[in-house]
Amino acid sequence: MLEFSQINRAPPIELSTASYISITNGESDAKTHRTPKGLRAKCTETPIRFRGAFGVRTRPRVAFTWLNMRFICDALFEIVKSTMIPSALDHIDEIIAAPGKRLALFLDYDGTLTPIVSHPEKASLSDSMRETVWALAARAPVAILSGRDLDDIRQRVHIDGIVYAGSHGFDIAGPRGLRKQVAAEIVPIIDAAEKELNEKLAGIRGVMLERKRFSIAAHYRQAHESDTIKVQRAVNEVEAHYCKLRLLLGKKVYELQPDVDWNKGRAVVWILESLVEDRRGVFPIYIGDDLTDEDAFHAIRERGTGILVSEQPCSTAARYMLRDPAEVEQFLRELIASLPVI
């Protein structure tokens, strides 16, 4: 398993070699080989799951060669370079200065407006963050996009006049009757999958199954590390049983949702088209912290900017970075200071 703390965003890709290689920056009891760049390689019996931005599958070779290591090290170097993205706080002037365009803000909730907590029901919006989002909404269009149910996220934020998108954008509601639901016909299938998954996860301590209208989430943050493979196996089995569902990966959560061409990126584009007559006159800013937010970063990359919330540099489609919700609030307050009330 690649254990390189800065590279943790892209989906895993299998990379096969003669005697399968594992790269690590820590100590190991296994026989290791030191590489020119200070990384370490050890022989393993299973293929590595390589988290990187490039995908290569090589045929098994007869012997381990330094050519393998040179290739991997060069590729790692390119990935590390791509992860060094600047702070949005250091570049706020150029973000605000989008020529002749009105800003529109799209914000994730958990990990962005609130810190990640052990129990999702305890993730409450602070009074100061609520005041900040309210003041921002008086100056620019604001939408909150979350994996939570629509009613849940609306009650937690509790600000009128903004757009809410629950279930990763599958359920949208906003001012002046704005409404959209995607794949509502698949809800009965989700009902059946929920029952099956609940039976498979019974007995695994620390796992919380969360039913949402358009998905089922298996949270394993509190589960013992040795049990995570059991959770993954159970979710994979249920996914294989229902062809109209797909697996979505998040932070310590596996989620099953409708397998349709829809995600947070598509939701952002739909909201923009619904709220603004001329999308070209709007500069969208999307702030999020999770893998599910990458679709939104990609969707607005050519017309706006994405800001990743993360304490460590990592591979992302976002242009800028903020470390935590505290920096998100600071960034939003600086935006507010530069925008007139509308």
Secondary structure, 3 states (H helix, E strand, C coil): CCECCCCCCCCEEEECCCCCEEEECCCCCCCEEECCCCCEEEECCCCEEEECCCCCCCCCCCCCCHHHHHHHHHHHHHHHHHHCCCEHHHHHHHHHCCCCCEEEEEECCECCCECCCCCHHHCCCCHHHHHHHHHHHCCCCEEEECCCCHHHHHHHHCCCCCEEEEHHHCEEECHHHCEEECCHHHHHHHHHHHHHHHHHHCCCCCCEEEEECCEEEEECCCCCHHHHHHHHHHHHHHHHHCCCEEEEEECCEEEEEECCCCCHHHHHHHHHHHHCCCHHHEEEEEEECCHHHHHHHHHHCCCCEEEEECCCCCCCCCCEEECCHHHHHHHHHHHHHHCCCC
